[in-house]
């Protein structure tokens, strides 16, 4: 296709162009009539939306059954469910043997996929084949390469839109249509459109706008995985043209470029619109230690991606009003709507003066050396990084020449990773070990690609970046092909090599850093040989212990004196950010998971108090699906059982928050109950200093 190479060369400079390059290349040998962007209108759900459930009955369908009951009572129009090979009835609704049969008989507009992560991709593919307009995948731990395959399919069609995976879903408060597991008591029909990566932060945002009397129009979740079926820009386009939406809220996180793409869109929107809808935003993870995965599978920064400060500044410069905690969204948006600005300058003035900017904070998931200082060294995270000698051995098996040596200024750096905007693999060629964008070329390509040749446009672009002669193109293609083979066969998420090129010897790999997807092993039992290489004896003992209870715990460096206990990765990131903003110093990041129980609370307290630096503990729970009174009971029991003496500040919001706060206040224990985050933060900081 004419001009493809020149487009590829410019791809790393324009995120939206990267997606276009991928799109062009993917369809170069087939019809270009299908466009995934044509499915955007399918996101506008409401009273008209007919919803199907995949994973409806049986043991695996318990969660779906409970969800169906709640959603029906709320007003969602559910037309039945699917159980492969079975026909019948459940909850008074028809059960279909396949999605295709359901499509023929019930004509659903959307499908909610309630199956485990290892079955999610297959369920999505079945819905795509049946041309269901909207598919919502809620499961965590969907293998990365499964979802790469799904996106390669989605790009070939224009009928089905995906939301997720690993997300609470999409919900129309006006249309009483819930496709997901959002906590319904938080929602109220209104005029604010919300798009978020984090589930718990989105619930806090919803609750804040409900308390302010604004309510919500449509709430869309990107989800916490690296590859999202619907992103911020998709949601912003819907909100722009939605007459029910008067104000827009965006909740981002570290990892990927979605926030940068959103900032670019917001800047353009405000430039071309006479009276733009006010937009507010929050960025979670500004204090996340470099190289760490912060609970969400997608909450990590890949080579060449922007850091949190760059994202924050981009959104702020674009005209989004930034806040440091979601409870500020409600009153902040009410003020913006009351004094709706006619130009970008008036909105920018309110960013710092009215709502307060965010300052640096702290975050995490297994300990690593800061990213720029540990290039090509082993680091630990939610995904598995193997030792350098193990990575080099893998390369040897593919016939690549290796010789482990120290770093040299003349080395070149090559990485195979994922591109979250193009939703595909990407080759990065760089002259610097940190893969900084100014010294790198990022080249997305289709997951369906089989081989790299010397004449390949991608190889030509990479060689140009690395200043390699034409005679080196074949050798470069050989290294990239070897990496691509490992990437697909072993289900990697990042492969980095440092190499030296000479005309006489060709390429010699001198260092390597390989990371592999843990979901492939944990949810699907694949790649056992790779994940057997993990050595927990080299990891932080408390983090390994927490993992056994399904808790994400990170012991932070420094003199932090506040222990944190939070339900939900996004909320946990923001909690450490916000405490730091108020002058506190945190000893850890801890995410109990979306459903905190008395047992996980007890285990969390045990791990937190094992750190002698901790002088006070901050518990920040948003009761969505989990009731605040149940959490309060768990906190009280755990406090007594563990004979704790460290003071604990508890902030409870959400379902049954008043009951939970009353139980804490009347316990007679050194527990302090709050509903306001700022009041709770000031209290725990004061206790820690005492």
Secondary structure by P-SEA (a helix, b strand, c coil): ccaaaaaaaaccccaaaaaaaaaaaaacccccccccccccccccccccbbbbbcccccccaaaaaaaaaaaaaacccccccccccbbbbcccbbbbccaaaaaacccccbbbbbccccaaaaaaaaaaaacccbbbbccccccaaaaaaaaaaaaacccccccccccccccccccccccccccccccccccbbbbbccaaaaaaaaaaaaaacccccbbbbccccccccccaaaaaaaaaacccccbbbbbbbcccaaaaaaaaaaaaaaaacccccbbbbccccccccccccccccccccccccccaaaaaaaaaaacccccccccccaaaaaaaaacccccaaaaaaacccccccccccccccccccccccccccccccccccccaaaaaaaaaaabbbbbbbcccccbbbbbbbbbccccbbbbbbbcccccccccbbbbbbbccccccccccaaaaaaaaaacccccaaaaaaaaaaaaaaaaacccccbbbbbbccccccccccccbbbbbbcccccccccccccccccccccccaaaaaaaaaccccccccccccbbbbbccaaaaaaaaaaaaaabbbbcccccccccccaaaaaaaaaaaaccccccbbbbbbbcccccaaaaaaaaaaaaaaaccccbbbbbbbccaaaaaaaaaaaccccccccccaaaaaaaaaaaaac
